[in-house]
Amino acid sequence: MLIADICGFTSRFDKMTGLGAEGAEIISREVSCTLSRVVKAGDLFGGFPVSFAGDAVTLVFPDGVEG
């Protein structure tokens, strides 16, 4: 299992709140892009997401990961 969390998300989010809707869109794109890359990387090793929570994703690797 892998739990990936975006470091510095809370402070980045706080800064973006001052931009209103534009800030929300920026944060949404950043989180989506970042977590999508984690999921794609996990897929290369046989993992798949089982949960998303804010700025974090949990991946499970049923067959383990060698390396």
Distance bins in CASP14 RR format, pairs under 12 A and 6 or more apart:
PFRMAT RR
TARGET T0000
AUTHOR 0000-0000-0000
RMODE 2
METHOD distances of the structure
MODEL  1
1 42 0 0 0 0 0 1 0 0 0 0 0
1 47 0 0 0 0 1 0 0 0 0 0 0
1 48 0 0 0 0 0 1 0 0 0 0 0
1 49 0 0 0 0 0 1 0 0 0 0 0
1 50 0 0 0 0 1 0 0 0 0 0 0
1 51 0 0 0 0 0 1 0 0 0 0 0
1 57 0 0 0 0 0 1 0 0 0 0 0
1 58 1 0 0 1 0 0 0 0 0 0 0
1 59 1 0 0 1 0 0 0 0 0 0 0
1 60 1 0 1 0 0 0 0 0 0 0 0
1 61 1 0 0 1 0 0 0 0 0 0 0
1 62 0 0 0 0 1 0 0 0 0 0 0
1 64 0 0 0 0 1 0 0 0 0 0 0
1 65 0 0 0 0 0 1 0 0 0 0 0
2 38 0 0 0 0 1 0 0 0 0 0 0
2 39 0 0 0 0 0 1 0 0 0 0 0
2 41 0 0 0 0 1 0 0 0 0 0 0
2 42 1 0 0 1 0 0 0 0 0 0 0
2 43 0 0 0 0 0 1 0 0 0 0 0
2 45 0 0 0 0 1 0 0 0 0 0 0
2 46 0 0 0 0 0 1 0 0 0 0 0
2 47 0 0 0 0 1 0 0 0 0 0 0
2 48 0 0 0 0 0 1 0 0 0 0 0
2 49 0 0 0 0 1 0 0 0 0 0 0
2 50 0 0 0 0 0 1 0 0 0 0 0
2 51 0 0 0 0 0 1 0 0 0 0 0
2 56 0 0 0 0 0 1 0 0 0 0 0
2 57 0 0 0 0 1 0 0 0 0 0 0
2 58 1 0 0 1 0 0 0 0 0 0 0
2 59 1 0 1 0 0 0 0 0 0 0 0
2 60 0 0 0 0 1 0 0 0 0 0 0
2 61 1 0 0 1 0 0 0 0 0 0 0
2 64 0 0 0 0 0 1 0 0 0 0 0
2 65 0 0 0 0 1 0 0 0 0 0 0
3 35 0 0 0 0 0 1 0 0 0 0 0
3 38 0 0 0 0 0 1 0 0 0 0 0
3 49 0 0 0 0 0 1 0 0 0 0 0
3 50 0 0 0 0 0 1 0 0 0 0 0
3 51 0 0 0 0 1 0 0 0 0 0 0
3 52 0 0 0 0 0 1 0 0 0 0 0
3 53 0 0 0 0 1 0 0 0 0 0 0
3 55 0 0 0 0 0 1 0 0 0 0 0
3 56 1 0 0 1 0 0 0 0 0 0 0
3 57 1 0 0 1 0 0 0 0 0 0 0
3 58 1 0 1 0 0 0 0 0 0 0 0
3 59 1 0 0 1 0 0 0 0 0 0 0
3 60 0 0 0 0 0 1 0 0 0 0 0
4 31 0 0 0 0 0 1 0 0 0 0 0
4 34 0 0 0 0 1 0 0 0 0 0 0
4 35 1 0 0 1 0 0 0 0 0 0 0
4 36 0 0 0 0 0 1 0 0 0 0 0
4 37 0 0 0 0 1 0 0 0 0 0 0
4 38 1 0 1 0 0 0 0 0 0 0 0
4 39 0 0 0 0 1 0 0 0 0 0 0
4 40 0 0 0 0 0 1 0 0 0 0 0
4 41 0 0 0 0 1 0 0 0 0 0 0
4 42 0 0 0 0 1 0 0 0 0 0 0
4 47 0 0 0 0 0 1 0 0 0 0 0
4 49 0 0 0 0 1 0 0 0 0 0 0
4 51 0 0 0 0 0 1 0 0 0 0 0
4 52 0 0 0 0 0 1 0 0 0 0 0
4 53 0 0 0 0 0 1 0 0 0 0 0
4 54 0 0 0 0 0 1 0 0 0 0 0
4 55 0 0 0 0 1 0 0 0 0 0 0
4 56 1 0 0 1 0 0 0 0 0 0 0
4 57 1 0 1 0 0 0 0 0 0 0 0
4 58 1 0 0 1 0 0 0 0 0 0 0
4 59 1 0 0 1 0 0 0 0 0 0 0
5 31 0 0 0 0 0 1 0 0 0 0 0
5 34 0 0 0 0 0 1 0 0 0 0 0
5 35 0 0 0 0 1 0 0 0 0 0 0
5 38 0 0 0 0 1 0 0 0 0 0 0
5 52 0 0 0 0 0 1 0 0 0 0 0
5 53 0 0 0 0 1 0 0 0 0 0 0
5 54 0 0 0 0 1 0 0 0 0 0 0
5 55 1 0 0 1 0 0 0 0 0 0 0
5 56 1 0 1 0 0 0 0 0 0 0 0
5 57 0 0 0 0 1 0 0 0 0 0 0
5 58 0 0 0 0 1 0 0 0 0 0 0
6 12 0 0 0 0 1 0 0 0 0 0 0
6 13 0 0 0 0 1 0 0 0 0 0 0
6 27 0 0 0 0 0 1 0 0 0 0 0
6 30 1 0 0 1 0 0 0 0 0 0 0
6 31 1 0 0 1 0 0 0 0 0 0 0
6 32 0 0 0 0 0 1 0 0 0 0 0
6 33 0 0 0 0 0 1 0 0 0 0 0
6 34 1 0 1 0 0 0 0 0 0 0 0
6 35 1 0 0 1 0 0 0 0 0 0 0
6 37 0 0 0 0 0 1 0 0 0 0 0
6 38 0 0 0 0 1 0 0 0 0 0 0
6 52 0 0 0 0 0 1 0 0 0 0 0
6 53 0 0 0 0 0 1 0 0 0 0 0
6 54 0 0 0 0 1 0 0 0 0 0 0
6 55 1 0 1 0 0 0 0 0 0 0 0
6 56 1 0 0 1 0 0 0 0 0 0 0
6 57 0 0 0 0 1 0 0 0 0 0 0
7 34 0 0 0 0 0 1 0 0 0 0 0
7 55 0 0 0 0 1 0 0 0 0 0 0
7 56 0 0 0 0 0 1 0 0 0 0 0
8 14 0 0 0 0 1 0 0 0 0 0 0
8 15 0 0 0 0 0 1 0 0 0 0 0
8 16 0 0 0 0 0 1 0 0 0 0 0
8 27 0 0 0 0 0 1 0 0 0 0 0
8 30 0 0 0 0 0 1 0 0 0 0 0
8 31 0 0 0 0 0 1 0 0 0 0 0
8 34 0 0 0 0 0 1 0 0 0 0 0
8 55 0 0 0 0 1 0 0 0 0 0 0
8 56 0 0 0 0 0 1 0 0 0 0 0
9 15 0 0 0 0 0 1 0 0 0 0 0
9 16 0 0 0 0 0 1 0 0 0 0 0
9 27 0 0 0 0 1 0 0 0 0 0 0
9 30 0 0 0 0 1 0 0 0 0 0 0
9 31 1 0 0 1 0 0 0 0 0 0 0
9 34 0 0 0 0 1 0 0 0 0 0 0
9 35 0 0 0 0 0 1 0 0 0 0 0
9 53 0 0 0 0 0 1 0 0 0 0 0
9 54 0 0 0 0 1 0 0 0 0 0 0
9 55 1 0 1 0 0 0 0 0 0 0 0
9 56 0 0 0 0 1 0 0 0 0 0 0
10 16 0 0 0 0 0 1 0 0 0 0 0
10 17 0 0 0 0 0 1 0 0 0 0 0
10 27 0 0 0 0 0 1 0 0 0 0 0
10 54 0 0 0 0 0 1 0 0 0 0 0
10 55 0 0 0 0 1 0 0 0 0 0 0
10 56 0 0 0 0 0 1 0 0 0 0 0
11 17 0 0 0 0 0 1 0 0 0 0 0
11 27 0 0 0 0 0 1 0 0 0 0 0
11 55 0 0 0 0 0 1 0 0 0 0 0
12 18 0 0 0 0 0 1 0 0 0 0 0
12 19 0 0 0 0 0 1 0 0 0 0 0
12 23 0 0 0 0 0 1 0 0 0 0 0
12 26 0 0 0 0 1 0 0 0 0 0 0
12 27 1 0 0 1 0 0 0 0 0 0 0
12 30 1 0 0 1 0 0 0 0 0 0 0
12 31 0 0 0 0 1 0 0 0 0 0 0
12 34 0 0 0 0 0 1 0 0 0 0 0
12 55 0 0 0 0 1 0 0 0 0 0 0
13 19 0 0 0 0 0 1 0 0 0 0 0
13 20 0 0 0 0 0 1 0 0 0 0 0
13 23 0 0 0 0 1 0 0 0 0 0 0
13 24 0 0 0 0 1 0 0 0 0 0 0
13 26 0 0 0 0 1 0 0 0 0 0 0
13 27 1 0 1 0 0 0 0 0 0 0 0
13 28 0 0 0 0 0 1 0 0 0 0 0
13 30 0 0 0 0 1 0 0 0 0 0 0
13 31 0 0 0 0 1 0 0 0 0 0 0
13 54 0 0 0 0 1 0 0 0 0 0 0
13 55 0 0 0 0 1 0 0 0 0 0 0
14 23 0 0 0 0 0 1 0 0 0 0 0
14 27 0 0 0 0 0 1 0 0 0 0 0
15 23 0 0 0 0 1 0 0 0 0 0 0
15 26 0 0 0 0 1 0 0 0 0 0 0
15 27 0 0 0 0 1 0 0 0 0 0 0
15 30 0 0 0 0 0 1 0 0 0 0 0
16 22 0 0 0 0 1 0 0 0 0 0 0
16 23 1 0 1 0 0 0 0 0 0 0 0
16 24 1 0 0 1 0 0 0 0 0 0 0
16 25 0 0 0 0 1 0 0 0 0 0 0
16 26 1 0 1 0 0 0 0 0 0 0 0
16 27 1 0 1 0 0 0 0 0 0 0 0
16 28 0 0 0 0 1 0 0 0 0 0 0
16 29 0 0 0 0 0 1 0 0 0 0 0
16 30 0 0 0 0 1 0 0 0 0 0 0
16 31 0 0 0 0 0 1 0 0 0 0 0
17 23 1 0 0 1 0 0 0 0 0 0 0
17 24 0 0 0 0 1 0 0 0 0 0 0
17 26 0 0 0 0 0 1 0 0 0 0 0
17 27 0 0 0 0 1 0 0 0 0 0 0
18 24 0 0 0 0 1 0 0 0 0 0 0
18 26 0 0 0 0 0 1 0 0 0 0 0
18 27 0 0 0 0 0 1 0 0 0 0 0
19 25 0 0 0 0 1 0 0 0 0 0 0
19 26 1 0 0 1 0 0 0 0 0 0 0
19 27 0 0 0 0 1 0 0 0 0 0 0
20 26 0 0 0 0 1 0 0 0 0 0 0
20 27 0 0 0 0 0 1 0 0 0 0 0
20 28 0 0 0 0 0 1 0 0 0 0 0
21 27 0 0 0 0 0 1 0 0 0 0 0
21 28 0 0 0 0 0 1 0 0 0 0 0
22 28 0 0 0 0 0 1 0 0 0 0 0
22 29 0 0 0 0 0 1 0 0 0 0 0
23 29 0 0 0 0 1 0 0 0 0 0 0
23 30 0 0 0 0 1 0 0 0 0 0 0
23 31 0 0 0 0 0 1 0 0 0 0 0
24 30 0 0 0 0 0 1 0 0 0 0 0
24 31 0 0 0 0 0 1 0 0 0 0 0
25 31 0 0 0 0 0 1 0 0 0 0 0
25 32 0 0 0 0 0 1 0 0 0 0 0
26 32 0 0 0 0 0 1 0 0 0 0 0
26 33 0 0 0 0 0 1 0 0 0 0 0
27 33 0 0 0 0 0 1 0 0 0 0 0
27 34 0 0 0 0 0 1 0 0 0 0 0
27 54 0 0 0 0 0 1 0 0 0 0 0
27 55 0 0 0 0 1 0 0 0 0 0 0
28 34 0 0 0 0 0 1 0 0 0 0 0
28 35 0 0 0 0 0 1 0 0 0 0 0
28 54 0 0 0 0 0 1 0 0 0 0 0
28 55 0 0 0 0 0 1 0 0 0 0 0
29 35 0 0 0 0 0 1 0 0 0 0 0
29 36 0 0 0 0 0 1 0 0 0 0 0
30 36 0 0 0 0 0 1 0 0 0 0 0
30 37 0 0 0 0 0 1 0 0 0 0 0
30 54 0 0 0 0 0 1 0 0 0 0 0
30 55 0 0 0 0 1 0 0 0 0 0 0
31 37 0 0 0 0 0 1 0 0 0 0 0
31 38 0 0 0 0 0 1 0 0 0 0 0
31 52 0 0 0 0 1 0 0 0 0 0 0
31 53 0 0 0 0 0 1 0 0 0 0 0
31 54 1 0 0 1 0 0 0 0 0 0 0
31 55 1 0 1 0 0 0 0 0 0 0 0
31 56 0 0 0 0 1 0 0 0 0 0 0
31 57 0 0 0 0 1 0 0 0 0 0 0
32 38 0 0 0 0 0 1 0 0 0 0 0
32 39 0 0 0 0 0 1 0 0 0 0 0
32 52 0 0 0 0 0 1 0 0 0 0 0
32 54 0 0 0 0 0 1 0 0 0 0 0
32 55 0 0 0 0 0 1 0 0 0 0 0
32 57 0 0 0 0 0 1 0 0 0 0 0
33 39 0 0 0 0 0 1 0 0 0 0 0
33 40 0 0 0 0 0 1 0 0 0 0 0
33 55 0 0 0 0 0 1 0 0 0 0 0
34 40 0 0 0 0 0 1 0 0 0 0 0
34 41 0 0 0 0 0 1 0 0 0 0 0
34 52 0 0 0 0 0 1 0 0 0 0 0
34 54 0 0 0 0 0 1 0 0 0 0 0
34 55 1 0 0 1 0 0 0 0 0 0 0
34 56 0 0 0 0 0 1 0 0 0 0 0
34 57 0 0 0 0 1 0 0 0 0 0 0
35 41 0 0 0 0 0 1 0 0 0 0 0
35 42 0 0 0 0 0 1 0 0 0 0 0
35 49 0 0 0 0 1 0 0 0 0 0 0
35 51 0 0 0 0 0 1 0 0 0 0 0
35 52 1 0 0 1 0 0 0 0 0 0 0
35 53 0 0 0 0 0 1 0 0 0 0 0
35 54 0 0 0 0 1 0 0 0 0 0 0
35 55 1 0 0 1 0 0 0 0 0 0 0
35 56 1 0 0 1 0 0 0 0 0 0 0
35 57 1 0 1 0 0 0 0 0 0 0 0
35 58 0 0 0 0 0 1 0 0 0 0 0
35 59 0 0 0 0 0 1 0 0 0 0 0
36 42 0 0 0 0 0 1 0 0 0 0 0
36 43 0 0 0 0 0 1 0 0 0 0 0
36 49 0 0 0 0 0 1 0 0 0 0 0
36 52 0 0 0 0 0 1 0 0 0 0 0
36 57 0 0 0 0 1 0 0 0 0 0 0
37 43 0 0 0 0 0 1 0 0 0 0 0
37 44 0 0 0 0 0 1 0 0 0 0 0
37 57 0 0 0 0 0 1 0 0 0 0 0
38 44 0 0 0 0 0 1 0 0 0 0 0
38 45 0 0 0 0 0 1 0 0 0 0 0
38 47 0 0 0 0 0 1 0 0 0 0 0
38 48 0 0 0 0 0 1 0 0 0 0 0
38 49 0 0 0 0 1 0 0 0 0 0 0
38 52 0 0 0 0 0 1 0 0 0 0 0
38 55 0 0 0 0 0 1 0 0 0 0 0
38 56 0 0 0 0 1 0 0 0 0 0 0
38 57 1 0 1 0 0 0 0 0 0 0 0
38 58 0 0 0 0 0 1 0 0 0 0 0
38 59 1 0 0 1 0 0 0 0 0 0 0
39 45 0 0 0 0 0 1 0 0 0 0 0
39 46 0 0 0 0 0 1 0 0 0 0 0
39 47 0 0 0 0 1 0 0 0 0 0 0
39 48 1 0 0 1 0 0 0 0 0 0 0
39 49 1 0 1 0 0 0 0 0 0 0 0
39 50 0 0 0 0 0 1 0 0 0 0 0
39 51 0 0 0 0 0 1 0 0 0 0 0
39 52 0 0 0 0 1 0 0 0 0 0 0
39 56 0 0 0 0 0 1 0 0 0 0 0
39 57 1 0 0 1 0 0 0 0 0 0 0
39 58 0 0 0 0 0 1 0 0 0 0 0
39 59 1 0 0 1 0 0 0 0 0 0 0
39 60 0 0 0 0 0 1 0 0 0 0 0
40 46 0 0 0 0 0 1 0 0 0 0 0
40 47 0 0 0 0 0 1 0 0 0 0 0
40 48 0 0 0 0 0 1 0 0 0 0 0
40 49 0 0 0 0 0 1 0 0 0 0 0
40 57 0 0 0 0 0 1 0 0 0 0 0
40 59 0 0 0 0 0 1 0 0 0 0 0
41 47 0 0 0 0 1 0 0 0 0 0 0
41 48 0 0 0 0 0 1 0 0 0 0 0
41 49 0 0 0 0 0 1 0 0 0 0 0
41 57 0 0 0 0 0 1 0 0 0 0 0
41 59 0 0 0 0 1 0 0 0 0 0 0
41 61 0 0 0 0 0 1 0 0 0 0 0
41 65 0 0 0 0 0 1 0 0 0 0 0
42 48 1 0 0 1 0 0 0 0 0 0 0
42 49 0 0 0 0 1 0 0 0 0 0 0
42 57 0 0 0 0 1 0 0 0 0 0 0
42 58 0 0 0 0 0 1 0 0 0 0 0
42 59 1 0 1 0 0 0 0 0 0 0 0
42 60 0 0 0 0 1 0 0 0 0 0 0
42 61 1 0 0 1 0 0 0 0 0 0 0
42 64 0 0 0 0 0 1 0 0 0 0 0
42 65 0 0 0 0 1 0 0 0 0 0 0
43 49 0 0 0 0 1 0 0 0 0 0 0
43 57 0 0 0 0 0 1 0 0 0 0 0
43 59 0 0 0 0 1 0 0 0 0 0 0
43 60 0 0 0 0 0 1 0 0 0 0 0
43 61 0 0 0 0 0 1 0 0 0 0 0
43 65 0 0 0 0 0 1 0 0 0 0 0
44 59 0 0 0 0 0 1 0 0 0 0 0
44 61 0 0 0 0 0 1 0 0 0 0 0
44 65 0 0 0 0 0 1 0 0 0 0 0
45 59 0 0 0 0 1 0 0 0 0 0 0
45 60 0 0 0 0 0 1 0 0 0 0 0
45 61 1 0 0 1 0 0 0 0 0 0 0
45 62 0 0 0 0 0 1 0 0 0 0 0
45 63 0 0 0 0 1 0 0 0 0 0 0
45 64 0 0 0 0 1 0 0 0 0 0 0
45 65 1 0 1 0 0 0 0 0 0 0 0
45 66 0 0 0 0 1 0 0 0 0 0 0
45 67 0 0 0 0 1 0 0 0 0 0 0
46 59 0 0 0 0 1 0 0 0 0 0 0
46 60 0 0 0 0 1 0 0 0 0 0 0
46 61 1 0 1 0 0 0 0 0 0 0 0
46 62 1 0 0 1 0 0 0 0 0 0 0
46 63 1 0 0 1 0 0 0 0 0 0 0
46 64 0 0 0 0 1 0 0 0 0 0 0
46 65 1 0 0 1 0 0 0 0 0 0 0
46 66 0 0 0 0 0 1 0 0 0 0 0
47 57 0 0 0 0 0 1 0 0 0 0 0
47 58 0 0 0 0 0 1 0 0 0 0 0
47 59 1 0 1 0 0 0 0 0 0 0 0
47 60 1 0 0 1 0 0 0 0 0 0 0
47 61 1 0 1 0 0 0 0 0 0 0 0
47 62 1 0 0 1 0 0 0 0 0 0 0
47 63 0 0 0 0 1 0 0 0 0 0 0
47 64 0 0 0 0 1 0 0 0 0 0 0
47 65 0 0 0 0 1 0 0 0 0 0 0
48 57 0 0 0 0 0 1 0 0 0 0 0
48 58 0 0 0 0 0 1 0 0 0 0 0
48 59 1 0 0 1 0 0 0 0 0 0 0
48 60 1 0 0 1 0 0 0 0 0 0 0
48 61 0 0 0 0 1 0 0 0 0 0 0
48 62 0 0 0 0 1 0 0 0 0 0 0
48 63 0 0 0 0 0 1 0 0 0 0 0
49 56 0 0 0 0 0 1 0 0 0 0 0
49 57 1 0 1 0 0 0 0 0 0 0 0
49 58 1 0 0 1 0 0 0 0 0 0 0
49 59 1 0 1 0 0 0 0 0 0 0 0
49 60 1 0 0 1 0 0 0 0 0 0 0
49 61 0 0 0 0 0 1 0 0 0 0 0
50 56 0 0 0 0 0 1 0 0 0 0 0
50 57 0 0 0 0 1 0 0 0 0 0 0
50 58 1 0 1 0 0 0 0 0 0 0 0
50 59 1 0 0 1 0 0 0 0 0 0 0
50 60 1 0 1 0 0 0 0 0 0 0 0
50 61 0 0 0 0 0 1 0 0 0 0 0
50 62 0 0 0 0 0 1 0 0 0 0 0
51 57 1 0 0 1 0 0 0 0 0 0 0
51 58 1 0 1 0 0 0 0 0 0 0 0
51 59 0 0 0 0 1 0 0 0 0 0 0
51 60 0 0 0 0 1 0 0 0 0 0 0
52 58 1 0 0 1 0 0 0 0 0 0 0
52 59 0 0 0 0 0 1 0 0 0 0 0
59 65 0 0 0 0 1 0 0 0 0 0 0
61 67 0 0 0 0 0 1 0 0 0 0 0
END
